[in-house]
Every structure is written in C-alpha cells, then in structure tokens.
Amino acid sequence: KVPVFQAMLRQVRAWARARQLDAGAWGLLGGYTWALLAGFAARDAGPEAAGDPELLLRDFFAKFSAWEPGRPVAFGATPTAANSRRAPWPIYTPTPPSFNSARSLTRSTHELVRSELARGAALLGAGAGIAALCAVSEPSPRRITLALRAEDPADLATAAGWLEGQVLGLLLALERAGARVRPYPRGVQVAGGVDHGIGVEGGGGALLSAAQAFVAEFEVWIGRPPGATLSATLVQR
C-alpha cells in the first residue's frame, strides 16, 4: 500500500537525517539510496506489515541489520560489476542502466551504516519509539575539524561545494592512515563560516598530515574564492 510505504519512508529518512547517515558525498548513503532500501524491504514484507507503517519500519531494520556484509541489493538480477574497496555494499538502482548507488561507501562508513541499522533494530525490537530511534548523533570526542571561512556568503557556498565534492578523498586518506572514520556531514554554523567534523578512531600523527594535505589542495584550487579559507585541526577530548 503506497500510503503505508510513504509513511515508513518518512521515518527512515528522519532517522537517517538525525543520525547523519544521509549524505552520499561524505561516504554515506544518499536519500535516494535509503529510499531504494526502504522499497526493497517493503516489497518483501508480509501482509500484516504491509498495512502498518510501524511494522514495516521494524521489518526494514530487521532485514538490513541481519543482511550479510557486502551482499548486493538488487531488485532483479544482480548486475555484473566488480566490487571495489570504495563500494563495499552495492545497492543497485532498479531501472536500466542499473548502477551502484552506494558506490561512495568506504570501509568505515559501511561499518557505521551496519552498526546504525543494528542499533535501530535493537531499539524497535525493545519497543522504543521514533523519538529514541531518531536521537541526534553526538560528535565523536576525537575528530578532525574542518573550518571553512568566508565573509561573502556566495564565496562560502562556492567553497562548500568544493569541500563536498572532494571530501571523500580525505576520508579515504584518513583510512589509509589507519583510522576508522565517522563523517558528520551537517556542518555547524559559526561566525564567518561553518565547521565540519570527521570522527577518527585509531591512527596516529599521519591523520593531521592527511588533513593538512587536503587543506593544501584547497589552497591551490584554481576556482577558490579569494576570501575563502580552510583549516584543519585534530580535536581530542
């Protein structure tokens, strides 16, 4: 039933947004991919769940929390495509030409998505409601902070576009430096700009070096607005 599915999808999207899991550019899953997963779960739901959005939501989390790691999600025959290190969980679009909509997932963000699905399944299985499910994700105590600054809002928007287009490279560099990363794509507005955080677990001094190399790429970017700056710090609490 379409209205039941739509109600469930709204809850999935609210959860993904609250937990900061809905930004494909940051190595996570975009809203379209979350909709694909919701549709896949709804397609296979029993008649009872199909008539109740709360049961359908529980089915969604139960299905994907138990999903075999790396097993593709496809609405038809699984397309022939080689998995890569950057795409540990293929989630294919249903219409031709089918492509992997989760190709930006990294090793760390795949683990993150799996752990968040398990958290959701446990909460709903214990009778928790949507408020507990959508509790805001707290920043990691150890993280790289990217501080983007520009006096002109248009310059800030241009610089933010570069950051979003390039940050996946930084996530992969941090992983190569030995860290497990936890991106927080929703920036924190501050005077004169915005701060973005990337939680890091493990890794050593090479983490800050990787972040500083990313800043250096921004500084030599030919399209960088003259008044825009980017800095990186390693916060440890």
C-alpha positions in Angstrom: 0.0 0.0 0.0 1.5 3.3 -1.1 0.5 5.5 1.8 1.9 2.9 4.3 5.2 2.8 2.4 5.4 6.6 2.2 4.8 6.8 6.0 7.6 4.3 6.6 9.9 6.0 4.2 9.4 9.3 6.0 10.5 7.7 9.2 13.5 6.1 7.6 14.6 9.4 6.2 14.0 11.2 9.5 16.2 8.6 11.2 19.0 8.8 8.6 19.0 12.6 8.9 19.0 12.7 12.7 21.9 10.1 12.8 23.7 12.0 9.9 23.8 9.0 7.6 22.2 10.6 4.5 25.0 12.3 2.6 26.5 10.3 -0.3 29.2 12.8 -0.9 30.5 12.1 2.6 30.9 8.4 2.0 27.4 7.6 3.3 24.1 6.8 1.6 22.1 9.5 -0.2 18.4 9.9 0.3 17.7 8.1 -3.0 19.6 5.0 -1.8 17.8 5.0 1.5 14.5 5.0 -0.5 15.7 2.1 -2.5 16.4 0.1 0.7 13.0 1.0 2.1 11.3 -0.1 -1.1 13.3 -3.3 -1.2 12.2 -4.1 2.4 8.6 -3.2 1.7 8.5 -5.4 -1.4 9.3 -8.4 0.7 7.1 -7.6 3.7 4.3 -9.8 4.8 0.7 -8.7 4.5 0.5 -7.6 8.2 3.5 -5.3 7.9 2.3 -4.0 4.6 -0.7 -2.5 6.2 1.1 -0.9 9.2 4.0 1.7 8.8 5.4 0.9 12.3 5.6 -2.8 11.5 7.0 -2.0 8.1 9.7 0.1 9.7 10.6 -2.7 12.1 10.8 -5.1 9.1 13.2 -2.6 7.4 15.6 -2.6 10.3 15.3 -6.3 11.0 16.1 -7.1 7.4 19.1 -4.9 6.9 20.6 -5.4 10.3 20.8 -9.1 9.5 21.9 -8.5 5.9 25.1 -10.4 5.0 28.0 -7.9 4.8 28.7 -6.9 1.3 25.8 -8.9 -0.2 24.4 -6.7 -3.1 20.9 -5.3 -3.0 19.2 -5.6 -6.4 15.5 -5.6 -7.5 16.2 -8.0 -10.3 19.3 -10.0 -11.4 22.4 -8.6 -9.8 24.4 -6.7 -12.4 27.8 -7.9 -13.3 30.2 -5.5 -11.8 33.4 -5.8 -9.9 33.2 -4.6 -6.3 35.8 -2.1 -5.3 37.3 -1.0 -2.0 35.2 2.1 -2.2 32.0 0.2 -2.7 31.8 -2.5 -0.1 28.0 -2.8 -0.2 26.5 -2.5 -3.8 22.9 -1.2 -3.8 21.7 -1.2 -7.4 19.2 1.1 -9.0 16.1 -0.7 -10.3 15.9 0.8 -13.8 18.3 0.3 -16.6 21.1 1.1 -16.9 21.4 -0.2 -13.3 24.3 1.2 -11.3 25.6 1.0 -7.7 24.0 4.0 -5.9 26.2 3.2 -2.8 29.5 3.5 -4.7 30.8 6.1 -2.3 30.7 3.9 0.8 34.1 3.4 2.4 35.2 0.6 4.7 34.5 2.7 7.7 31.2 4.2 6.6 29.9 0.7 5.6 30.6 -0.4 9.2 28.9 2.7 10.5 25.8 2.1 8.5 25.7 -1.5 9.6 26.1 -0.5 13.3 23.3 2.1 13.0 21.0 -0.4 11.4 21.7 -2.8 14.3 21.0 0.0 16.8 17.7 0.7 15.1 16.7 -2.9 15.1 17.5 -3.3 18.8 15.6 -0.2 19.8 12.5 -1.1 17.8 12.7 -4.7 18.9 12.7 -3.5 22.6 9.6 -1.4 22.0 11.3 2.0 21.6 9.5 4.7 19.6 10.6 7.0 16.8 12.0 9.6 19.3 14.6 7.2 20.6 15.3 5.9 17.1 16.0 9.5 15.9 18.1 10.7 18.9 20.7 13.1 17.5 24.1 11.5 16.9 26.7 13.1 19.2 30.0 14.1 17.7 33.0 11.8 18.3 35.3 13.0 21.1 38.3 12.6 18.8 37.8 14.2 15.4 39.2 16.2 12.6 37.6 19.6 12.4 37.5 21.3 9.0 36.9 25.1 9.5 35.6 26.8 6.3 35.5 30.6 6.4 34.5 33.3 4.0 32.9 36.7 4.6 30.8 36.6 1.5 28.0 34.0 1.6 28.4 33.4 -2.1 32.1 32.6 -1.6 31.3 30.4 1.3 28.8 28.4 -0.8 31.3 28.0 -3.6 34.0 26.8 -1.2 31.4 24.4 0.5 30.7 22.9 -2.9 34.4 22.2 -3.4 34.6 20.6 0.1 31.6 18.4 -0.6 33.0 17.3 -4.0 36.4 16.4 -2.6 35.9 15.2 1.0 35.6 11.6 0.0 39.3 11.7 -0.9 40.1 12.9 2.6 38.0 10.1 4.2 40.0 7.5 2.2 43.3 9.2 3.1 42.4 9.0 6.8 41.5 5.4 6.4 44.9 4.7 4.7 46.5 6.4 7.7 44.9 3.8 10.0 41.8 5.5 11.2 38.2 4.4 11.3 36.2 7.5 10.2 32.8 8.8 11.1 31.7 11.7 9.0 29.3 14.4 10.3 28.1 16.0 7.0 25.8 18.5 8.7 28.1 21.5 9.3 27.9 23.7 12.4 27.3 27.3 11.6 29.8 29.7 13.3 30.7 33.3 12.8 32.1 33.8 9.3 31.7 30.2 8.2 31.0 26.6 9.0 32.7 23.8 10.8 32.6 20.1 9.7 33.7 17.2 11.8 35.1 13.8 10.9 35.3 11.4 13.9 38.5 9.3 13.8 39.3 6.2 15.8 42.8 4.8 15.6 45.6 6.2 13.5 48.4 8.4 14.7 50.2 11.6 13.6 49.6 10.9 10.0 45.9 11.8 10.4 46.6 15.5 10.8 49.1 15.3 7.9 46.4 13.9 5.7 44.0 16.6 6.7 46.7 19.3 6.1 47.3 17.9 2.7 43.6 18.2 2.0 43.8 21.9 3.0 46.8 22.4 0.7 44.7 21.1 -2.2 42.0 23.7 -1.3 44.6 26.4 -1.3 45.8 25.7 -4.8 42.3 25.1 -6.2 42.1 27.4 -9.2 38.5 28.3 -8.5 39.0 29.1 -4.8 37.3 32.4 -3.9 40.0 34.9 -2.8 38.4 35.4 0.6 37.7 31.7 1.4 40.0 29.8 3.8 40.1 26.2 5.1 41.9 24.9 8.1 42.1 21.5 9.8 42.7 20.6 13.5 42.7 17.4 15.4 40.4 17.6 18.4 40.9 15.1 21.2 38.8 15.1 24.4 
